[in-house]
Amino acid sequence: MPFYLLILVALVQGITEFLPISSSGHLILISELSSAPDQGLAIDVAVHIGTLCAVVLYFWRDVSMGLAGLPRMLTGRIDTAGAKLAFLLTIATLPAIVFGLVLKLTGLSDAMRSMTVIGWTMLLFGLLLWWADQRGPNDKKDTDWTTKDALKMGLWQAVALIPGTSRSGICITAGRMLGYSRQDSAKLAMLMSIPTILASGALLGAEVITTADAQLAKDGAVAAALAFVAALGALSLMMRLLRSVSFTPYVIYRVALGLVLLTISYSA
């Protein structure tokens, strides 16, 4: 992969990973406009590591609390805030793992990576986000998260395995539907991303290990560092803006990009 394209892919992945605008939609647009090859599994793993480090750093207080409660959760004692958080994140992650394995084993994951699918999911799930954000109440905080709500958000997160849906976008949509505020919906969506990125990174990493070489490792390190900086900046800005701005700007962007992708797809 040319170095300029490596930089572009890492920055785009980092910026779009946590914003509700779908990273897959942007990456396929780069591929179509530049006729560039897919970035490959190794770079996928690298940018996942970079974005994972960004979200862990930003929400370190919650992450450290969950890690501290993990041993208690594993022994069946859900009696602290940390153990509860670890348990709820586990519940929220299971549907995506099951659905992901089904897609992987059936080969549907590759079949759905078309510009037409991504265009429609960008458009339709963008409009769903707008509807949920405008209609959803604001009577719940992240500390009110329950097993039932975690499971519901986890099921919605599994839908994000369809390219173009946006994992953060669909989780935020689910949070707003359940009555969580904009900031707390985003916070829960970001915390849910941690075990999900870990699981997908581990799956991809297992396929990469046997093919890694020195140049690939160097490219991966650059991609991870750039994705980390971009993701941390985008995440910090979004969380700050949510104090006073709705998700409507992201919806407008999604709808516009979805229409562009569909136009390209149907005119090809």
C-alpha positions as CSV (number, residue, x, y, z in Angstrom):
1,M,0.0,0.0,0.0
2,P,1.4,3.5,-0.9
3,F,2.4,5.5,2.1
4,Y,0.0,8.4,1.4
5,L,-2.9,5.9,1.2
6,L,-1.8,4.3,4.5
7,I,-1.9,7.7,6.2
8,L,-5.3,8.5,4.6
9,V,-6.9,5.1,5.7
10,A,-5.6,5.4,9.2
11,L,-6.8,9.0,9.7
12,V,-10.2,8.2,8.1
13,Q,-10.6,5.1,10.2
14,G,-9.6,6.9,13.4
15,I,-11.9,9.9,12.8
16,T,-15.0,7.8,11.8
17,E,-14.6,4.9,14.2
18,F,-16.5,6.6,17.0
19,L,-18.5,9.2,15.2
20,P,-22.0,7.9,14.1
21,I,-21.1,8.1,10.4
22,S,-19.8,4.6,9.6
23,S,-16.1,4.0,8.9
24,S,-16.9,1.3,6.3
25,G,-18.8,3.8,4.2
26,H,-15.8,6.1,4.1
27,L,-13.3,3.4,3.4
28,I,-15.2,2.0,0.5
29,L,-15.5,5.5,-0.9
30,I,-11.7,5.9,-0.7
31,S,-11.3,2.6,-2.5
32,E,-13.7,3.5,-5.2
33,L,-12.4,7.0,-5.8
34,S,-8.7,6.0,-5.8
35,S,-9.0,2.5,-7.3
36,A,-6.8,1.5,-4.4
37,P,-6.7,-2.1,-3.1
38,D,-8.2,-3.0,0.3
39,Q,-5.9,-2.1,3.2
40,G,-5.6,-5.7,4.3
41,L,-6.0,-7.5,7.6
42,A,-2.8,-6.3,9.1
43,I,-3.7,-2.6,8.7
44,D,-7.2,-3.4,9.9
45,V,-5.7,-4.9,13.1
46,A,-3.4,-1.9,13.5
47,V,-6.1,0.8,13.2
48,H,-8.3,-1.2,15.6
49,I,-5.5,-1.2,18.2
50,G,-5.1,2.6,17.7
51,T,-8.8,3.3,18.2
52,L,-9.0,0.9,21.1
53,C,-6.2,2.8,22.9
54,A,-8.0,6.1,22.2
55,V,-11.3,5.1,23.7
56,V,-9.6,3.3,26.7
57,L,-7.6,6.5,27.5
58,Y,-10.6,8.8,27.1
59,F,-12.8,6.7,29.4
60,W,-10.0,5.5,31.6
61,R,-11.9,6.1,34.9
62,D,-14.7,3.8,33.8
63,V,-12.4,1.3,32.2
64,S,-10.3,1.0,35.3
65,M,-13.4,0.6,37.4
66,G,-14.7,-2.2,35.1
67,L,-11.3,-4.0,35.2
68,A,-11.2,-3.8,38.9
69,G,-14.7,-5.4,39.0
70,L,-13.9,-8.1,36.5
71,P,-12.5,-10.7,39.0
72,R,-15.7,-10.3,41.1
73,M,-17.9,-10.6,38.1
74,L,-16.1,-13.8,37.0
75,T,-16.8,-15.4,40.4
76,G,-20.5,-14.4,40.2
77,R,-20.4,-11.5,42.6
78,I,-22.1,-8.5,40.9
79,D,-22.0,-6.4,44.1
80,T,-19.9,-3.4,43.1
81,A,-20.2,-0.7,40.4
82,G,-17.1,-2.2,38.6
83,A,-18.5,-5.7,38.6
84,K,-21.8,-4.5,37.3
85,L,-20.2,-2.6,34.5
86,A,-18.1,-5.6,33.5
87,F,-21.2,-7.8,33.6
88,L,-23.3,-5.4,31.5
89,L,-20.6,-4.9,28.9
90,T,-20.3,-8.7,28.6
91,I,-24.0,-9.0,28.1
92,A,-23.9,-6.2,25.5
93,T,-21.1,-7.8,23.6
94,L,-22.4,-11.4,23.2
95,P,-24.9,-10.8,20.4
96,A,-22.3,-9.2,18.2
97,I,-19.9,-12.1,18.8
98,V,-22.6,-14.7,17.9
99,F,-23.8,-12.8,14.8
100,G,-20.3,-12.1,13.7
101,L,-19.4,-15.8,13.8
102,V,-22.5,-16.6,11.8
103,L,-21.6,-14.1,9.1
104,K,-18.0,-15.3,9.1
105,L,-18.9,-19.0,8.7
106,T,-21.6,-18.4,6.1
107,G,-19.5,-15.9,4.1
108,L,-22.2,-13.3,4.3
109,S,-19.8,-10.7,5.8
110,D,-17.9,-10.4,2.4
111,A,-21.1,-10.5,0.4
112,M,-22.5,-7.5,2.2
113,R,-19.5,-5.3,1.5
114,S,-21.0,-3.6,-1.5
115,M,-21.5,0.1,-2.2
116,T,-25.2,-0.4,-2.6
117,V,-25.6,-2.0,0.8
118,I,-23.5,0.6,2.5
119,G,-25.3,3.4,0.7
120,W,-28.7,2.2,1.9
121,T,-27.6,1.5,5.4
122,M,-25.9,4.9,5.7
123,L,-29.1,6.5,4.6
124,L,-31.7,4.5,6.5
125,F,-29.9,4.1,9.8
126,G,-28.9,7.8,9.6
127,L,-32.6,8.7,9.4
128,L,-33.3,6.3,12.3
129,L,-30.7,8.0,14.4
130,W,-32.4,11.4,13.7
131,W,-35.9,10.0,14.7
132,A,-34.6,8.4,17.9
133,D,-32.6,11.6,18.8
134,Q,-35.6,13.8,18.3
135,R,-38.2,11.5,19.9
136,G,-36.2,9.9,22.6
137,P,-36.6,11.1,26.2
138,N,-33.7,12.1,28.4
139,D,-34.7,10.6,31.8
140,K,-31.9,8.0,32.1
141,K,-28.2,8.3,33.0
142,D,-25.4,5.8,32.3
143,T,-25.6,4.8,36.0
144,D,-29.2,3.6,35.3
145,W,-27.9,1.0,32.8
146,T,-29.7,-2.4,33.4
147,T,-29.2,-5.9,32.1
148,K,-32.3,-5.6,30.0
149,D,-31.1,-2.3,28.4
150,A,-27.6,-3.8,27.9
151,L,-29.0,-6.8,26.0
152,K,-31.2,-4.5,23.8
153,M,-28.3,-2.3,23.0
154,G,-26.2,-5.4,22.3
155,L,-28.7,-6.7,19.8
156,W,-28.7,-3.4,18.0
157,Q,-24.9,-3.4,18.1
158,A,-25.0,-6.8,16.3
159,V,-26.9,-5.1,13.4
160,A,-23.8,-2.9,12.9
161,L,-22.0,-5.9,11.4
162,I,-23.9,-4.9,8.3
163,P,-21.5,-2.5,6.6
164,G,-22.5,1.2,6.6
165,T,-24.7,0.9,9.7
166,S,-22.1,2.4,12.1
167,R,-21.5,0.6,15.4
168,S,-21.4,3.8,17.4
169,G,-24.4,5.2,15.5
170,I,-26.7,2.2,16.1
171,C,-25.7,1.9,19.7
172,I,-26.4,5.7,20.3
173,T,-29.7,5.2,18.5
174,A,-30.7,2.4,20.8
175,G,-29.6,4.4,23.8
176,R,-31.8,7.4,22.8
177,M,-34.7,5.0,22.2
178,L,-34.3,3.6,25.7
179,G,-34.3,7.1,27.2
180,Y,-30.6,7.8,27.8
181,S,-29.4,11.4,27.3
182,R,-27.2,12.2,24.2
183,Q,-24.0,12.2,26.2
184,D,-24.8,9.1,28.2
185,S,-26.0,7.2,25.1
186,A,-22.7,8.1,23.4
187,K,-20.7,7.1,26.5
188,L,-22.4,3.7,26.7
189,A,-21.8,3.2,23.0
190,M,-18.1,4.0,23.4
191,L,-17.7,1.7,26.4
192,M,-19.5,-1.1,24.4
193,S,-16.9,-0.6,21.7
194,I,-14.0,-1.7,23.9
195,P,-14.8,-5.5,24.2
196,T,-16.2,-5.5,20.7
197,I,-13.0,-4.0,19.2
198,L,-11.0,-6.5,21.4
199,A,-12.9,-9.4,20.1
200,S,-12.7,-8.4,16.4
201,G,-9.1,-7.4,16.8
202,A,-8.2,-10.8,18.3
203,L,-10.1,-12.6,15.4
204,L,-8.3,-10.6,12.7
205,G,-5.0,-10.8,14.6
206,A,-5.1,-14.6,14.5
207,E,-5.2,-14.5,10.7
208,V,-2.4,-11.9,10.5
209,I,0.3,-13.5,12.7
210,T,1.5,-16.0,10.1
211,T,1.9,-13.4,7.3
212,A,3.6,-10.5,9.2
213,D,6.9,-9.2,8.2
214,A,9.2,-6.2,9.1
215,Q,7.7,-3.7,6.6
216,L,4.1,-4.7,7.5
217,A,4.9,-4.2,11.1
218,K,6.3,-0.8,10.4
219,D,3.3,0.2,8.4
220,G,1.0,-1.2,11.1
221,A,2.8,0.9,13.8
222,V,2.3,4.1,11.7
223,A,-1.3,3.3,11.1
224,A,-2.0,2.5,14.7
225,A,-0.4,5.8,15.9
226,L,-2.3,7.9,13.4
227,A,-5.6,6.2,14.1
228,F,-5.0,6.7,17.8
229,V,-4.5,10.5,17.5
230,A,-7.4,10.9,15.0
231,A,-9.8,8.8,17.1
232,L,-8.9,10.6,20.4
233,G,-9.4,14.0,18.8
234,A,-12.7,13.0,17.1
235,L,-14.1,11.4,20.3
236,S,-13.1,14.3,22.5
237,L,-14.7,16.8,20.1
238,M,-18.0,14.8,19.8
239,M,-18.4,14.4,23.5
240,R,-17.8,18.1,24.1
241,L,-20.2,19.1,21.4
242,L,-23.0,16.9,22.7
243,R,-23.4,19.2,25.6
244,S,-25.1,21.7,23.3
245,V,-25.5,20.1,19.8
246,S,-27.9,17.2,18.7
247,F,-26.9,14.4,16.4
248,T,-28.6,16.2,13.4
249,P,-25.3,17.3,11.8
250,Y,-24.1,13.7,11.7
251,V,-27.5,12.6,10.2
252,I,-27.3,15.2,7.4
253,Y,-23.8,14.1,6.6
254,R,-24.8,10.4,6.6
255,V,-27.8,11.0,4.3
256,A,-25.6,13.1,1.9
257,L,-22.9,10.4,1.8
258,G,-25.5,7.6,1.5
259,L,-27.0,9.4,-1.5
260,V,-23.5,9.8,-3.1
261,L,-22.7,6.1,-2.6
262,L,-26.1,5.1,-4.1
263,T,-25.6,7.4,-7.0
264,I,-22.2,6.0,-7.8
265,S,-23.5,2.4,-7.3
266,Y,-26.5,2.7,-9.6
267,S,-24.7,4.6,-12.3
268,A,-21.8,2.2,-12.5
